[in-house]
Amino acid sequence: MTEDLTLNMDAYLPLRDVVFNTLREAILKGDLKPGERLMELQLAAKLGVSRTPIREAIRMLEQEGLAVTMPRKGAEVAKMTLKDMEDVLEIREALDELAVRIACEKITDEQLRRLADVKDAFETSTKTGDVKKIAESDVSFHDVIYEATDNPKLVTLLNNLREQIYRYRVEYVKDPKNYPVLIAEHEAIMEGLWRHDKKAATLAMHEHVKNQAVAVKAVIQRQN
């Protein structure tokens, strides 16, 4: 287990969420490696907390696909597999294309302006080298589109899926070579929405998700 693991305290969050965020970031950064055991006693001693928030945080990690409990072994950092990635991104592609089609009909002028702002904020974030900030800026871009559907049930489905996608999104934005493609794709999606052109916006979203799948597949193949 990495010696650099320290609790990232936040006075406004329950201890369970603080532990979850700390472990999540360690997994996404690679400080906790795929297949590494998540032993409650050792983690509790390392972070200076009881076993209860550790146990709760591990359950939350399992919901995101970042941890898995193995029979007779306990919890460990989940390995990224091609099957898991393909399953998750297959669902994401269908739901994101549905969302952008609906948004083409319903998006307001104010939401279009906000989309332009978050698109620019994403481009700015790519110059920071802060992978977490870049990933969150990408999430914000998609959130405006989801909100524009005015369909709470669809938004709930997409938000639930977001947790399972996040690991793959982080892997994608770790490579600066992907930034020009991402920026161009956001531009194309926004252009389709500005024109209320369902065909163009849906095609742009399809390419956006497909390119992520291709890039992350290469990462997984290198790791395995």
ABEGO torsion letter per residue (X at the ends): XBAABBBBBBAABBAAAAAAAAAAAAAAAGABBBGBBBBAAAAAAAAGBBAAAAAAAAAAAAAAGABBBBBGAEBBBBBBBAAAAAAAAAAAAAAAAAAAAAAAAABBAAAAAAAAAAAAAAAAAAAAGBAAAAAAAAAAAAAAAAAAAGBAAAAAAAAAAAAAAAAAAAAAAABAAAAAAAAAAAAAAAAAAAAGBAAAAAAAAAAAAAAAAAAAAAAAAAAX
